[in-house]
Amino acid sequence: MKKIFVCMLSLMMLFLTACGNTEGAAEKKTTTVEKNVKSDSEKQNMEAKNKILVVYFSRTGENYEVGNIKKGNTHIMADMIAEAVGADTFEIKTVKPYPADYRECTEVAKKELAENARPAIEGKVSNWQNYDTVFLGYPIWWSELPMPVYTFIESYDWQGKTVIPFCTSAGDVLTGKEDNITKYAKGAKLRKGLGIRGKRTQDNPESVKADVLKWLKELGFNAR
Ligand SMILES: Cc1cc2nc3c(=O)[nH]c(=O)nc-3n(C[C@H](O)[C@H](O)[C@H](O)COP(=O)(O)O)c2cc1C
């Protein structure tokens, strides 16, 4: 009887030990899988970092020198830059659209500038933290950046980012107002921008592309 009891006890012990081992193995397996998952996501994060973003504000409708346009001048330039350096794009859109009529739009913009307004904008850049270089494009409005561009700038953390301005206007100039960007984009480093006459983006996009590529190469980008 005693022998049978000892035998059963040993069998139970053996069974429990075996169960314990299986659990251990399962645990080990999970840990390894988790580790693999973690290292994969870490890898993805690494790849996701150092990305380039092209942010722009641009308006369709009637505009200076170009008549009624379906794609804004700055938008055309933004797409050229994004294509050349392989960047993502984000369009700054106001909740309340600007008038399609040029004169009316200049009146609204004049008032917003006088009030130093911050018109509400739609949407958010996802994974902002993954971008280290941000091209920021805008049309010149009353010799300034349009106020919604400041709304955008003030909505993000710019620490450690490099910001590269570009604009379109009545001339091939940047106007100097880009120096204001880092006053609001605190912690960002400003690099040399490019200003293009808006009319050229519509009438002669190839000549604009040549200027854009030259500028990007001067900045050290492998632009194509
Ligand atoms: C409200 C408003 C104000 C403008 N003010 C100026 C200006 O002060 N200087 C200038 O050179 N062009 C000015 N322009 C012309 C635009 O800068 C130019 O047409 C630009 O290329 C428009 O770009 P977009 O099509 O991307 O909006 C103004 C245009 C608008 C609509």
The ligand as an ORCA input file, in Angstrom:
! r2SCAN-3c Opt
* xyz 0 1
  C      -4.396     88.378    -49.644
  C      -3.236     88.494    -50.553
  C      -2.214     89.378    -50.280
  C      -1.084     89.438    -51.100
  N      -0.058     90.274    -50.761
  C       1.077     90.246    -51.502
  C       2.207     91.045    -51.139
  O       2.184     91.776    -50.153
  N       3.317     90.958    -51.903
  C       3.389     90.146    -52.999
  O       4.428     90.110    -53.639
  N       2.334     89.373    -53.369
  C       1.184     89.411    -52.647
  N       0.119     88.623    -53.000
  C       0.273     87.706    -54.148
  C       0.586     86.297    -53.680
  O       1.673     86.274    -52.802
  C       0.914     85.397    -54.849
  O      -0.094     85.445    -55.807
  C       1.147     83.951    -54.414
  O       1.880     83.279    -55.401
  C      -0.126     83.204    -54.132
  O       0.154     81.876    -53.760
  P      -0.947     80.743    -53.609
  O      -1.520     80.513    -54.989
  O      -0.178     79.577    -53.136
  O      -1.960     81.194    -52.640
  C      -1.019     88.588    -52.242
  C      -2.083     87.747    -52.537
  C      -3.180     87.690    -51.716
  C      -4.307     86.753    -52.032
*
